[in-house]
Amino acid sequence: KYWRSRFFLLPLNNPATKKIIDKETTRCDIYEERTTAQLKELINGFIKFLETMNKIKRVTQRKSKTETAAAANTGTNASGSGGESPRKL
């Protein structure tokens, strides 16, 4: 048989979490609205937590051929024609 558990995950270092833990409020919808960047950071942190708990690793996505070609074109010019050579600092 499998163990059945339910967890209530709360963000770390959030003043609203402290209110819930200290039982200053009975409602859990006391969190402030987040910006898109803050929300992405929170989601990435949660995914890392799940990966750690499940001992899995995130699969890195391959770049498409167009992204790889664009990155190569913005780098140094290997043929030596049509531009200055990069200076070493």
Residue, then its C-alpha position, 0 to 999 in steps of 0.5 A: k500500500y502507498w502512504r496517502s498524504r496531503f501537504f499545504l505548501l507555503p512560500l518561504n520568507n513571506p509575511a503572509t506565511k508568518k500570519i498563517i503559521d501564527k494563526e493570526t488569520t483564518r483565511c489563506d487568500i492574504y497573499e499580495e499580487r505578484t509581478t510576472a517576473q516574481l511569479k516566474e521566480l516562484i514557479n521556478g523555485f517550486i519546480k526545483f523543490l519538486e525536482t529535489m523531492n522526486k530526485i529528477k533533473r530538468v531536461t534542457q531544451r535544444k535550440s532550433k537550427t535558426e537560433t543556433a545559426a543566429a547565434a553563430n552569425t552574431g559571433t566572430n567572423a571565422s572567414g576573416s572577410g567583411g569586418e574587423s577581427p576581434r581585439k584581444l584585451 
